[in-house]
Amino acid sequence: MFEGSEHCNSGYFLPLQQAGALLNGSRKRSHQLLGGVPTSALDLALWMESDRMGYLLPALTPSASRRSAASC
């Protein structure tokens, strides 16, 4: 789910971290993705999140599903 989308297929964590975001996430059901984004990167974070929600389906390929399952 965080591997990318149709327009941002390189993942989400690295670009946000390079912009100064602090991320702490887990795939466990009892944990949530928490973090902080500097105001200078808010537009990037909002664009990436809207792209993930709007264009996730084209990125759900069999190989992406296998990678995601293997990392759990």
All heavy atoms as TSV, in Angstrom:
chain	resi	resn	atom	element	x	y	z
A	1	MET	N	N	0.804	-1.187	0.000
A	1	MET	CA	C	0.000	0.000	0.000
A	1	MET	C	C	0.851	1.258	0.000
A	1	MET	O	O	0.419	2.306	-0.417
A	1	MET	CB	C	-0.908	-0.030	1.209
A	1	MET	CG	C	-2.013	0.939	1.122
A	1	MET	SD	S	-3.313	0.384	2.210
A	1	MET	CE	C	-4.364	1.752	2.093
A	2	PHE	N	N	2.081	1.146	0.479
A	2	PHE	CA	C	2.966	2.301	0.508
A	2	PHE	C	C	4.085	2.171	-0.505
A	2	PHE	O	O	5.076	2.857	-0.421
A	2	PHE	CB	C	3.544	2.493	1.916
A	2	PHE	CG	C	2.487	2.733	2.943
A	2	PHE	CD1	C	2.118	1.743	3.817
A	2	PHE	CD2	C	1.854	3.958	3.008
A	2	PHE	CE1	C	1.135	1.951	4.762
A	2	PHE	CE2	C	0.862	4.179	3.944
A	2	PHE	CZ	C	0.504	3.177	4.823
A	3	GLU	N	N	3.915	1.259	-1.448
A	3	GLU	CA	C	4.946	1.032	-2.453
A	3	GLU	C	C	4.887	2.048	-3.584
A	3	GLU	O	O	5.822	2.176	-4.341
A	3	GLU	CB	C	4.804	-0.379	-3.032
A	3	GLU	CG	C	5.056	-1.474	-2.044
A	3	GLU	CD	C	6.516	-1.574	-1.654
A	3	GLU	OE1	O	7.381	-1.323	-2.496
A	3	GLU	OE2	O	6.772	-1.892	-0.495
A	4	GLY	N	N	3.782	2.720	-3.724
A	4	GLY	CA	C	3.662	3.691	-4.790
A	4	GLY	C	C	2.286	3.690	-5.412
A	4	GLY	O	O	1.386	2.979	-4.981
A	5	SER	N	N	2.131	4.523	-6.420
A	5	SER	CA	C	0.874	4.627	-7.145
A	5	SER	C	C	1.206	4.820	-8.620
A	5	SER	O	O	2.369	4.734	-9.015
A	5	SER	CB	C	0.058	5.810	-6.618
A	5	SER	OG	O	0.739	7.017	-6.894
A	6	GLU	N	N	0.211	5.111	-9.394
A	6	GLU	CA	C	0.432	5.270	-10.833
A	6	GLU	C	C	1.433	6.387	-11.141
A	6	GLU	O	O	2.284	6.258	-12.006
A	6	GLU	CB	C	-0.901	5.554	-11.532
A	6	GLU	CG	C	-0.774	5.650	-13.039
A	6	GLU	CD	C	-2.100	5.875	-13.719
A	6	GLU	OE1	O	-3.046	6.358	-13.069
A	6	GLU	OE2	O	-2.189	5.572	-14.908
A	7	HIS	N	N	1.385	7.489	-10.418
A	7	HIS	CA	C	2.252	8.639	-10.702
A	7	HIS	C	C	3.486	8.710	-9.808
A	7	HIS	O	O	4.412	9.461	-10.091
A	7	HIS	CB	C	1.464	9.940	-10.560
A	7	HIS	CG	C	0.295	9.989	-11.478
A	7	HIS	ND1	N	-0.997	9.986	-11.016
A	7	HIS	CD2	C	0.213	10.011	-12.830
A	7	HIS	CE1	C	-1.828	10.018	-12.045
A	7	HIS	NE2	N	-1.115	10.021	-13.155
A	8	CYS	N	N	3.486	7.992	-8.751
A	8	CYS	CA	C	4.610	8.001	-7.803
A	8	CYS	C	C	4.948	6.558	-7.480
A	8	CYS	O	O	4.555	6.030	-6.454
A	8	CYS	CB	C	4.213	8.781	-6.544
A	8	CYS	SG	S	5.557	8.932	-5.373
A	9	ASN	N	N	5.691	5.914	-8.373
A	9	ASN	CA	C	5.900	4.478	-8.241
A	9	ASN	C	C	7.200	4.100	-7.541
A	9	ASN	O	O	7.603	2.959	-7.569
A	9	ASN	CB	C	5.819	3.793	-9.606
A	9	ASN	CG	C	6.861	4.316	-10.564
A	9	ASN	OD1	O	7.714	5.110	-10.201
A	9	ASN	ND2	N	6.791	3.872	-11.797
A	10	SER	N	N	7.842	5.060	-6.884
A	10	SER	CA	C	9.102	4.737	-6.214
A	10	SER	C	C	8.937	4.611	-4.709
A	10	SER	O	O	9.915	4.551	-3.988
A	10	SER	CB	C	10.136	5.816	-6.528
A	10	SER	OG	O	9.693	7.071	-6.052
A	11	GLY	N	N	7.719	4.580	-4.221
A	11	GLY	CA	C	7.485	4.495	-2.788
A	11	GLY	C	C	7.209	5.862	-2.194
A	11	GLY	O	O	7.385	6.891	-2.849
A	12	TYR	N	N	6.788	5.864	-0.957
A	12	TYR	CA	C	6.379	7.111	-0.307
A	12	TYR	C	C	7.338	7.579	0.766
A	12	TYR	O	O	7.479	8.763	1.003
A	12	TYR	CB	C	4.989	6.939	0.322
A	12	TYR	CG	C	3.926	6.870	-0.721
A	12	TYR	CD1	C	3.451	5.646	-1.160
A	12	TYR	CD2	C	3.432	8.018	-1.302
A	12	TYR	CE1	C	2.498	5.574	-2.143
A	12	TYR	CE2	C	2.483	7.956	-2.284
A	12	TYR	CZ	C	2.014	6.737	-2.699
A	12	TYR	OH	O	1.090	6.664	-3.682
A	13	PHE	N	N	7.984	6.666	1.446
A	13	PHE	CA	C	8.774	7.053	2.600
A	13	PHE	C	C	9.987	7.906	2.227
A	13	PHE	O	O	10.237	8.936	2.854
A	13	PHE	CB	C	9.195	5.825	3.399
A	13	PHE	CG	C	8.030	5.114	4.019
A	13	PHE	CD1	C	7.840	3.765	3.823
A	13	PHE	CD2	C	7.115	5.805	4.789
A	13	PHE	CE1	C	6.763	3.110	4.402
A	13	PHE	CE2	C	6.026	5.156	5.368
A	13	PHE	CZ	C	5.859	3.812	5.170
A	14	LEU	N	N	10.762	7.493	1.255
A	14	LEU	CA	C	11.997	8.200	0.924
A	14	LEU	C	C	11.761	9.658	0.506
A	14	LEU	O	O	12.410	10.554	1.049
A	14	LEU	CB	C	12.795	7.440	-0.136
A	14	LEU	CG	C	14.165	8.037	-0.466
A	14	LEU	CD1	C	15.042	8.084	0.784
A	14	LEU	CD2	C	14.832	7.230	-1.554
A	15	PRO	N	N	10.845	9.942	-0.435
A	15	PRO	CA	C	10.642	11.356	-0.804
A	15	PRO	C	C	10.189	12.216	0.381
A	15	PRO	O	O	10.635	13.355	0.525
A	15	PRO	CB	C	9.560	11.313	-1.882
A	15	PRO	CG	C	9.597	9.933	-2.421
A	15	PRO	CD	C	10.041	9.062	-1.295
A	16	LEU	N	N	9.340	11.669	1.229
A	16	LEU	CA	C	8.884	12.436	2.388
A	16	LEU	C	C	10.004	12.633	3.395
A	16	LEU	O	O	10.161	13.716	3.967
A	16	LEU	CB	C	7.684	11.757	3.033
A	16	LEU	CG	C	6.385	11.831	2.226
A	16	LEU	CD1	C	5.318	10.959	2.847
A	16	LEU	CD2	C	5.906	13.266	2.120
A	17	GLN	N	N	10.809	11.606	3.617
A	17	GLN	CA	C	11.932	11.741	4.538
A	17	GLN	C	C	12.962	12.726	4.006
A	17	GLN	O	O	13.538	13.495	4.772
A	17	GLN	CB	C	12.568	10.379	4.806
A	17	GLN	CG	C	11.698	9.498	5.681
A	17	GLN	CD	C	12.229	8.085	5.797
A	17	GLN	OE1	O	12.824	7.548	4.870
A	17	GLN	NE2	N	11.998	7.477	6.949
A	18	GLN	N	N	13.190	12.723	2.701
A	18	GLN	CA	C	14.126	13.680	2.112
A	18	GLN	C	C	13.626	15.115	2.249
A	18	GLN	O	O	14.428	16.042	2.281
A	18	GLN	CB	C	14.374	13.342	0.640
A	18	GLN	CG	C	15.197	12.097	0.456
A	18	GLN	CD	C	15.325	11.688	-0.997
A	18	GLN	OE1	O	14.498	12.033	-1.841
A	18	GLN	NE2	N	16.365	10.937	-1.300
A	19	ALA	N	N	12.318	15.267	2.367
A	19	ALA	CA	C	11.733	16.597	2.561
A	19	ALA	C	C	11.688	16.991	4.031
A	19	ALA	O	O	11.208	18.061	4.373
A	19	ALA	CB	C	10.332	16.638	1.958
A	20	GLY	N	N	12.164	16.098	4.916
A	20	GLY	CA	C	12.224	16.418	6.334
A	20	GLY	C	C	11.146	15.805	7.192
A	20	GLY	O	O	11.037	16.116	8.378
A	21	ALA	N	N	10.333	14.928	6.619
A	21	ALA	CA	C	9.257	14.295	7.394
A	21	ALA	C	C	9.830	13.250	8.341
A	21	ALA	O	O	10.840	12.609	8.055
A	21	ALA	CB	C	8.246	13.645	6.464
A	22	LEU	N	N	9.180	13.096	9.472
A	22	LEU	CA	C	9.518	12.060	10.441
A	22	LEU	C	C	8.415	11.013	10.377
A	22	LEU	O	O	7.256	11.320	10.634
A	22	LEU	CB	C	9.609	12.643	11.846
A	22	LEU	CG	C	10.637	13.753	12.031
A	22	LEU	CD1	C	10.518	14.352	13.413
A	22	LEU	CD2	C	12.033	13.221	11.780
A	23	LEU	N	N	8.773	9.787	10.009
A	23	LEU	CA	C	7.778	8.737	9.819
A	23	LEU	C	C	8.064	7.582	10.746
A	23	LEU	O	O	9.206	7.210	10.986
A	23	LEU	CB	C	7.802	8.252	8.371
A	23	LEU	CG	C	7.583	9.328	7.312
A	23	LEU	CD1	C	7.801	8.751	5.932
A	23	LEU	CD2	C	6.207	9.920	7.430
A	24	ASN	N	N	7.006	6.993	11.259
A	24	ASN	CA	C	7.096	5.819	12.116
A	24	ASN	C	C	5.909	4.946	11.762
A	24	ASN	O	O	4.793	5.217	12.165
A	24	ASN	CB	C	7.048	6.226	13.590
A	24	ASN	CG	C	7.114	5.035	14.507
A	24	ASN	OD1	O	7.448	3.947	14.081
A	24	ASN	ND2	N	6.780	5.235	15.751
A	25	GLY	N	N	6.141	3.915	10.978
A	25	GLY	CA	C	5.025	3.099	10.518
A	25	GLY	C	C	5.265	1.620	10.716
A	25	GLY	O	O	6.381	1.167	10.860
A	26	SER	N	N	4.185	0.879	10.706
A	26	SER	CA	C	4.227	-0.568	10.841
A	26	SER	C	C	3.051	-1.152	10.078
A	26	SER	O	O	2.025	-0.502	9.914
A	26	SER	CB	C	4.134	-0.953	12.320
A	26	SER	OG	O	4.020	-2.341	12.449
A	27	ARG	N	N	3.189	-2.372	9.636
A	27	ARG	CA	C	2.088	-3.029	8.938
A	27	ARG	C	C	1.205	-3.805	9.898
A	27	ARG	O	O	0.252	-4.430	9.491
A	27	ARG	CB	C	2.635	-3.964	7.865
A	27	ARG	CG	C	3.264	-3.206	6.736
A	27	ARG	CD	C	3.785	-4.178	5.709
A	27	ARG	NE	N	4.503	-3.451	4.689
A	27	ARG	CZ	C	4.127	-3.390	3.432
A	27	ARG	NH1	N	3.054	-4.021	3.039
A	27	ARG	NH2	N	4.829	-2.718	2.555
A	28	LYS	N	N	1.527	-3.794	11.181
A	28	LYS	CA	C	0.712	-4.505	12.152
A	28	LYS	C	C	-0.611	-3.781	12.336
A	28	LYS	O	O	-0.682	-2.563	12.295
A	28	LYS	CB	C	1.448	-4.597	13.488
A	28	LYS	CG	C	2.698	-5.426	13.414
A	28	LYS	CD	C	3.377	-5.493	14.746
A	28	LYS	CE	C	4.659	-6.312	14.637
A	28	LYS	NZ	N	5.362	-6.356	15.909
A	29	ARG	N	N	-1.659	-4.546	12.546
A	29	ARG	CA	C	-2.994	-3.946	12.696
A	29	ARG	C	C	-3.100	-3.061	13.922
A	29	ARG	O	O	-3.907	-2.150	13.965
A	29	ARG	CB	C	-4.052	-5.034	12.755
A	29	ARG	CG	C	-4.217	-5.745	11.442
A	29	ARG	CD	C	-5.255	-6.820	11.552
A	29	ARG	NE	N	-5.259	-7.579	10.321
A	29	ARG	CZ	C	-6.349	-7.886	9.669
A	29	ARG	NH1	N	-7.516	-7.526	10.118
A	29	ARG	NH2	N	-6.281	-8.571	8.561
A	30	SER	N	N	-2.285	-3.304	14.929
A	30	SER	CA	C	-2.382	-2.533	16.161
A	30	SER	C	C	-1.596	-1.228	16.096
A	30	SER	O	O	-1.602	-0.468	17.048
A	30	SER	CB	C	-1.886	-3.368	17.339
A	30	SER	OG	O	-0.526	-3.719	17.144
A	31	HIS	N	N	-0.897	-0.972	15.001
A	31	HIS	CA	C	-0.101	0.241	14.870
A	31	HIS	C	C	-0.624	1.106	13.733
A	31	HIS	O	O	-1.214	0.615	12.786
A	31	HIS	CB	C	1.364	-0.111	14.591
A	31	HIS	CG	C	2.030	-0.784	15.730
A	31	HIS	ND1	N	1.923	-2.139	15.953
A	31	HIS	CD2	C	2.798	-0.302	16.723
A	31	HIS	CE1	C	2.620	-2.464	17.022
A	31	HIS	NE2	N	3.159	-1.365	17.511
A	32	GLN	N	N	-0.369	2.371	13.844
A	32	GLN	CA	C	-0.740	3.307	12.789
A	32	GLN	C	C	0.513	3.968	12.258
A	32	GLN	O	O	1.538	3.995	12.923
A	32	GLN	CB	C	-1.666	4.386	13.330
A	32	GLN	CG	C	-3.007	3.873	13.785
A	32	GLN	CD	C	-3.851	4.993	14.350
A	32	GLN	OE1	O	-3.343	6.016	14.771
A	32	GLN	NE2	N	-5.144	4.783	14.371
A	33	LEU	N	N	0.396	4.547	11.083
A	33	LEU	CA	C	1.488	5.328	10.518
A	33	LEU	C	C	1.414	6.719	11.135
A	33	LEU	O	O	0.427	7.432	10.978
A	33	LEU	CB	C	1.366	5.410	8.997
A	33	LEU	CG	C	2.416	6.253	8.297
A	33	LEU	CD1	C	3.792	5.613	8.478
A	33	LEU	CD2	C	2.103	6.383	6.835
A	34	LEU	N	N	2.433	7.064	11.882
A	34	LEU	CA	C	2.470	8.362	12.528
A	34	LEU	C	C	3.654	9.139	11.996
A	34	LEU	O	O	4.665	8.570	11.623
A	34	LEU	CB	C	2.617	8.204	14.048
A	34	LEU	CG	C	1.544	7.379	14.740
A	34	LEU	CD1	C	1.921	7.170	16.196
A	34	LEU	CD2	C	0.206	8.075	14.639
A	35	GLY	N	N	3.539	10.430	11.996
A	35	GLY	CA	C	4.673	11.208	11.550
A	35	GLY	C	C	4.395	12.687	11.592
A	35	GLY	O	O	3.316	13.127	11.985
A	36	GLY	N	N	5.401	13.417	11.215
A	36	GLY	CA	C	5.289	14.859	11.135
A	36	GLY	C	C	5.906	15.327	9.838
A	36	GLY	O	O	6.925	14.800	9.395
A	37	VAL	N	N	5.276	16.302	9.217
A	37	VAL	CA	C	5.755	16.837	7.947
A	37	VAL	C	C	6.000	18.335	8.127
A	37	VAL	O	O	5.119	19.043	8.621
A	37	VAL	CB	C	4.716	16.611	6.824
A	37	VAL	CG1	C	5.183	17.222	5.518
A	37	VAL	CG2	C	4.437	15.141	6.648
A	38	PRO	N	N	7.175	18.829	7.754
A	38	PRO	CA	C	7.406	20.264	7.855
A	38	PRO	C	C	6.445	21.032	6.948
A	38	PRO	O	O	6.018	20.522	5.907
A	38	PRO	CB	C	8.845	20.448	7.374
A	38	PRO	CG	C	9.386	19.109	7.071
A	38	PRO	CD	C	8.304	18.106	7.214
A	39	THR	N	N	6.101	22.229	7.332
A	39	THR	CA	C	5.156	23.015	6.526
A	39	THR	C	C	5.671	23.236	5.112
A	39	THR	O	O	4.879	23.326	4.177
A	39	THR	CB	C	4.855	24.374	7.187
A	39	THR	OG1	O	6.085	25.064	7.420
A	39	THR	CG2	C	4.128	24.181	8.490
A	40	SER	N	N	6.973	23.265	4.938
A	40	SER	CA	C	7.530	23.455	3.591
A	40	SER	C	C	7.295	22.242	2.695
A	40	SER	O	O	7.407	22.345	1.471
A	40	SER	CB	C	9.031	23.742	3.678
A	40	SER	OG	O	9.703	22.651	4.283
A	41	ALA	N	N	6.955	21.086	3.282
A	41	ALA	CA	C	6.711	19.866	2.500
A	41	ALA	C	C	5.248	19.449	2.534
A	41	ALA	O	O	4.910	18.366	2.065
A	41	ALA	CB	C	7.583	18.736	3.016
A	42	LEU	N	N	4.388	20.297	3.069
A	42	LEU	CA	C	2.977	19.930	3.178
A	42	LEU	C	C	2.344	19.682	1.810
A	42	LEU	O	O	1.592	18.731	1.635
A	42	LEU	CB	C	2.205	21.007	3.931
A	42	LEU	CG	C	0.740	20.704	4.213
A	42	LEU	CD1	C	0.609	19.426	5.031
A	42	LEU	CD2	C	0.091	21.873	4.931
A	43	ASP	N	N	2.675	20.511	0.820
A	43	ASP	CA	C	2.110	20.302	-0.517
A	43	ASP	C	C	2.530	18.958	-1.096
A	43	ASP	O	O	1.736	18.254	-1.704
A	43	ASP	CB	C	2.465	21.450	-1.457
A	43	ASP	CG	C	3.966	21.680	-1.602
A	43	ASP	OD1	O	4.741	21.221	-0.728
A	43	ASP	OD2	O	4.370	22.327	-2.582
A	44	LEU	N	N	3.784	18.557	-0.877
A	44	LEU	CA	C	4.255	17.246	-1.342
A	44	LEU	C	C	3.500	16.122	-0.643
A	44	LEU	O	O	3.036	15.184	-1.294
A	44	LEU	CB	C	5.756	17.100	-1.085
A	44	LEU	CG	C	6.348	15.720	-1.365
A	44	LEU	CD1	C	6.285	15.380	-2.849
A	44	LEU	CD2	C	7.767	15.632	-0.843
A	45	ALA	N	N	3.369	16.226	0.670
A	45	ALA	CA	C	2.683	15.178	1.430
A	45	ALA	C	C	1.224	15.047	1.008
A	45	ALA	O	O	0.715	13.937	0.832
A	45	ALA	CB	C	2.775	15.471	2.926
A	46	LEU	N	N	0.548	16.162	0.826
A	46	LEU	CA	C	-0.862	16.116	0.415
A	46	LEU	C	C	-1.004	15.574	-1.004
A	46	LEU	O	O	-1.911	14.803	-1.295
A	46	LEU	CB	C	-1.495	17.494	0.541
A	46	LEU	CG	C	-1.679	17.999	1.965
A	46	LEU	CD1	C	-2.199	19.433	1.962
A	46	LEU	CD2	C	-2.601	17.093	2.758
A	47	TRP	N	N	-0.103	15.981	-1.908
A	47	TRP	CA	C	-0.163	15.469	-3.280
A	47	TRP	C	C	0.080	13.967	-3.300
A	47	TRP	O	O	-0.651	13.214	-3.957
A	47	TRP	CB	C	0.868	16.163	-4.176
A	47	TRP	CG	C	0.847	15.577	-5.554
A	47	TRP	CD1	C	-0.015	15.879	-6.566
A	47	TRP	CD2	C	1.698	14.543	-6.058
A	47	TRP	NE1	N	0.252	15.093	-7.663
A	47	TRP	CE2	C	1.300	14.271	-7.377
A	47	TRP	CE3	C	2.758	13.826	-5.513
A	47	TRP	CZ2	C	1.925	13.322	-8.168
A	47	TRP	CZ3	C	3.379	12.866	-6.305
A	47	TRP	CH2	C	2.964	12.631	-7.619
A	48	MET	N	N	1.088	13.505	-2.547
A	48	MET	CA	C	1.391	12.071	-2.536
A	48	MET	C	C	0.235	11.267	-1.947
A	48	MET	O	O	-0.092	10.192	-2.449
A	48	MET	CB	C	2.686	11.808	-1.773
A	48	MET	CG	C	3.902	12.323	-2.513
A	48	MET	SD	S	5.426	12.000	-1.641
A	48	MET	CE	C	5.639	10.277	-2.006
A	49	GLU	N	N	-0.380	11.775	-0.898
A	49	GLU	CA	C	-1.501	11.053	-0.289
A	49	GLU	C	C	-2.715	11.038	-1.226
A	49	GLU	O	O	-3.369	10.012	-1.384
A	49	GLU	CB	C	-1.871	11.684	1.054
A	49	GLU	CG	C	-2.994	10.986	1.770
A	49	GLU	CD	C	-2.714	9.533	2.129
A	49	GLU	OE1	O	-1.559	9.076	2.071
A	49	GLU	OE2	O	-3.691	8.832	2.492
A	50	SER	N	N	-3.011	12.156	-1.881
A	50	SER	CA	C	-4.153	12.169	-2.798
A	50	SER	C	C	-3.882	11.280	-4.006
A	50	SER	O	O	-4.786	10.608	-4.499
A	50	SER	CB	C	-4.486	13.596	-3.232
A	50	SER	OG	O	-3.460	14.134	-4.031
A	51	ASP	N	N	-2.637	11.251	-4.474
A	51	ASP	CA	C	-2.288	10.377	-5.591
A	51	ASP	C	C	-2.420	8.909	-5.179
A	51	ASP	O	O	-2.909	8.087	-5.947
A	51	ASP	CB	C	-0.862	10.670	-6.064
A	51	ASP	CG	C	-0.548	9.961	-7.355
A	51	ASP	OD1	O	-1.169	10.298	-8.377
A	51	ASP	OD2	O	0.291	9.050	-7.336
A	52	ARG	N	N	-2.006	8.599	-3.960
A	52	ARG	CA	C	-2.124	7.217	-3.471
A	52	ARG	C	C	-3.585	6.791	-3.405
A	52	ARG	O	O	-3.940	5.693	-3.812
A	52	ARG	CB	C	-1.477	7.087	-2.087
A	52	ARG	CG	C	-1.498	5.663	-1.545
A	52	ARG	CD	C	-0.862	5.595	-0.168
A	52	ARG	NE	N	-1.688	6.231	0.835
A	52	ARG	CZ	C	-2.681	5.616	1.499
A	52	ARG	NH1	N	-2.973	4.361	1.224
A	52	ARG	NH2	N	-3.365	6.248	2.417
A	53	MET	N	N	-4.437	7.679	-2.924
A	53	MET	CA	C	-5.852	7.324	-2.808
A	53	MET	C	C	-6.537	7.262	-4.173
A	53	MET	O	O	-7.392	6.417	-4.406
A	53	MET	CB	C	-6.575	8.325	-1.907
A	53	MET	CG	C	-6.180	8.183	-0.455
A	53	MET	SD	S	-7.179	9.194	0.649
A	53	MET	CE	C	-6.577	10.809	0.273
A	54	GLY	N	N	-6.162	8.142	-5.079
A	54	GLY	CA	C	-6.839	8.202	-6.369
A	54	GLY	C	C	-6.285	7.268	-7.425
A	54	GLY	O	O	-6.999	6.886	-8.352
A	55	TYR	N	N	-5.000	6.891	-7.314
A	55	TYR	CA	C	-4.353	6.116	-8.381
A	55	TYR	C	C	-3.621	4.888	-7.861
A	55	TYR	O	O	-2.609	4.472	-8.402
A	55	TYR	CB	C	-3.374	7.012	-9.154
A	55	TYR	CG	C	-4.064	8.159	-9.829
A	55	TYR	CD1	C	-4.106	9.409	-9.227
A	55	TYR	CD2	C	-4.709	7.983	-11.041
A	55	TYR	CE1	C	-4.762	10.463	-9.833
A	55	TYR	CE2	C	-5.368	9.031	-11.654
A	55	TYR	CZ	C	-5.388	10.264	-11.044
A	55	TYR	OH	O	-6.036	11.309	-11.634
A	56	LEU	N	N	-4.145	4.304	-6.796
A	56	LEU	CA	C	-3.528	3.103	-6.239
A	56	LEU	C	C	-3.782	1.881	-7.112
A	56	LEU	O	O	-2.889	1.068	-7.337
A	56	LEU	CB	C	-4.050	2.850	-4.826
A	56	LEU	CG	C	-3.541	1.601	-4.118
A	56	LEU	CD1	C	-2.035	1.707	-3.907
A	56	LEU	CD2	C	-4.252	1.419	-2.795
A	57	LEU	N	N	-4.992	1.747	-7.637
A	57	LEU	CA	C	-5.352	0.534	-8.380
A	57	LEU	C	C	-4.438	0.226	-9.563
A	57	LEU	O	O	-4.055	-0.930	-9.739
A	57	LEU	CB	C	-6.812	0.596	-8.822
A	57	LEU	CG	C	-7.825	0.441	-7.690
A	57	LEU	CD1	C	-9.241	0.546	-8.240
A	57	LEU	CD2	C	-7.640	-0.856	-6.951
A	58	PRO	N	N	-4.050	1.211	-10.392
A	58	PRO	CA	C	-3.150	0.864	-11.500
A	58	PRO	C	C	-1.793	0.333	-11.035
A	58	PRO	O	O	-1.117	-0.370	-11.768
A	58	PRO	CB	C	-2.986	2.179	-12.263
A	58	PRO	CG	C	-4.193	2.976	-11.923
A	58	PRO	CD	C	-4.525	2.595	-10.508
A	59	ALA	N	N	-1.404	0.679	-9.807
A	59	ALA	CA	C	-0.112	0.224	-9.293
A	59	ALA	C	C	-0.189	-1.136	-8.621
A	59	ALA	O	O	0.836	-1.708	-8.264
A	59	ALA	CB	C	0.439	1.253	-8.311
A	60	LEU	N	N	-1.382	-1.672	-8.437
A	60	LEU	CA	C	-1.531	-2.974	-7.786
A	60	LEU	C	C	-1.327	-4.096	-8.802
A	60	LEU	O	O	-2.254	-4.706	-9.290
A	60	LEU	CB	C	-2.913	-3.100	-7.135
A	60	LEU	CG	C	-3.147	-2.210	-5.934
A	60	LEU	CD1	C	-4.565	-2.390	-5.407
A	60	LEU	CD2	C	-2.138	-2.479	-4.847
A	61	THR	N	N	-0.093	-4.344	-9.077
A	61	THR	CA	C	0.280	-5.401	-10.013
A	61	THR	C	C	0.582	-6.676	-9.227
A	61	THR	O	O	0.810	-6.627	-8.016
A	61	THR	CB	C	1.517	-4.983	-10.816
A	61	THR	OG1	O	2.607	-4.800	-9.898
A	61	THR	CG2	C	1.268	-3.702	-11.603
A	62	PRO	N	N	0.619	-7.811	-9.884
A	62	PRO	CA	C	0.973	-9.052	-9.173
A	62	PRO	C	C	2.342	-8.965	-8.492
A	62	PRO	O	O	2.507	-9.435	-7.370
A	62	PRO	CB	C	0.953	-10.113	-10.274
A	62	PRO	CG	C	-0.027	-9.579	-11.272
A	62	PRO	CD	C	0.181	-8.084	-11.252
A	63	SER	N	N	3.333	-8.362	-9.147
A	63	SER	CA	C	4.661	-8.277	-8.526
A	63	SER	C	C	4.643	-7.354	-7.310
A	63	SER	O	O	5.303	-7.632	-6.309
A	63	SER	CB	C	5.715	-7.812	-9.536
A	63	SER	OG	O	5.409	-6.514	-10.004
A	64	ALA	N	N	3.881	-6.258	-7.352
A	64	ALA	CA	C	3.774	-5.367	-6.194
A	64	ALA	C	C	3.085	-6.081	-5.042
A	64	ALA	O	O	3.467	-5.919	-3.876
A	64	ALA	CB	C	3.021	-4.091	-6.563
A	65	SER	N	N	2.089	-6.890	-5.343
A	65	SER	CA	C	1.407	-7.645	-4.300
A	65	SER	C	C	2.338	-8.670	-3.661
A	65	SER	O	O	2.324	-8.860	-2.437
A	65	SER	CB	C	0.176	-8.356	-4.872
A	65	SER	OG	O	-0.763	-7.415	-5.318
A	66	ARG	N	N	3.153	-9.323	-4.468
A	66	ARG	CA	C	4.117	-10.288	-3.924
A	66	ARG	C	C	5.138	-9.599	-3.034
A	66	ARG	O	O	5.472	-10.116	-1.961
A	66	ARG	CB	C	4.801	-11.054	-5.052
A	66	ARG	CG	C	3.945	-12.123	-5.700
A	66	ARG	CD	C	4.746	-13.030	-6.606
A	66	ARG	NE	N	5.323	-12.335	-7.747
A	66	ARG	CZ	C	4.680	-12.072	-8.891
A	66	ARG	NH1	N	3.425	-12.472	-9.034
A	66	ARG	NH2	N	5.271	-11.441	-9.868
A	67	ARG	N	N	5.649	-8.435	-3.446
A	67	ARG	CA	C	6.604	-7.697	-2.614
A	67	ARG	C	C	5.995	-7.295	-1.301
A	67	ARG	O	O	6.607	-7.400	-0.239
A	67	ARG	CB	C	7.088	-6.444	-3.360
A	67	ARG	CG	C	8.192	-6.667	-4.329
A	67	ARG	CD	C	8.847	-5.363	-4.763
A	67	ARG	NE	N	7.910	-4.309	-5.110
A	67	ARG	CZ	C	7.393	-4.103	-6.309
A	67	ARG	NH1	N	7.714	-4.893	-7.306
A	67	ARG	NH2	N	6.547	-3.105	-6.536
A	68	SER	N	N	4.758	-6.838	-1.346
A	68	SER	CA	C	4.083	-6.406	-0.134
A	68	SER	C	C	3.840	-7.585	0.804
A	68	SER	O	O	4.067	-7.489	2.010
A	68	SER	CB	C	2.758	-5.733	-0.482
A	68	SER	OG	O	2.116	-5.260	0.663
A	69	ALA	N	N	3.427	-8.710	0.258
A	69	ALA	CA	C	3.177	-9.897	1.078
A	69	ALA	C	C	4.468	-10.432	1.685
A	69	ALA	O	O	4.487	-10.891	2.824
A	69	ALA	CB	C	2.487	-10.972	0.251
A	70	ALA	N	N	5.556	-10.343	0.935
A	70	ALA	CA	C	6.835	-10.852	1.425
A	70	ALA	C	C	7.388	-10.004	2.558
A	70	ALA	O	O	8.169	-10.493	3.379
A	70	ALA	CB	C	7.837	-10.926	0.279
A	71	SER	N	N	7.014	-8.748	2.629
A	71	SER	CA	C	7.560	-7.873	3.656
A	71	SER	C	C	6.778	-7.917	4.956
A	71	SER	O	O	7.155	-7.290	5.938
A	71	SER	CB	C	7.635	-6.432	3.150
A	71	SER	OG	O	6.345	-5.920	2.960
A	72	CYS	N	N	5.660	-8.637	4.990
A	72	CYS	CA	C	4.855	-8.727	6.223
A	72	CYS	C	C	5.414	-9.729	7.182
A	72	CYS	O	O	6.044	-10.640	6.896
A	72	CYS	CB	C	3.409	-9.100	5.881
A	72	CYS	SG	S	2.541	-7.780	5.058
